[in-house]
Amino acid sequence: MLDLRKPSGWFFLLLGAILIFLGVNAPHLRAPLTMVNINLYAGIAMAVFGGILLWLARSPS
């Protein structure tokens, strides 16, 4: 049976890493009308979620 946690985890981890990179290196690219660096915060949340999915998908030893 195909476990979707592993590819989803890698997807969210990669997307989170890209957003964290943009949030740190290009803080001027933010949502209009906000002073919050949403790329950084959303990237951290996605990376954590991807890590949790990968942790849940690990094979039991």
Secondary structure as GFF3:
##gff-version 3
##sequence-region A 1 61
A	DSSP	alpha_helix	5	25	.	.	.	ID=ss1
A	DSSP	alpha_helix	38	57	.	.	.	ID=ss2
###
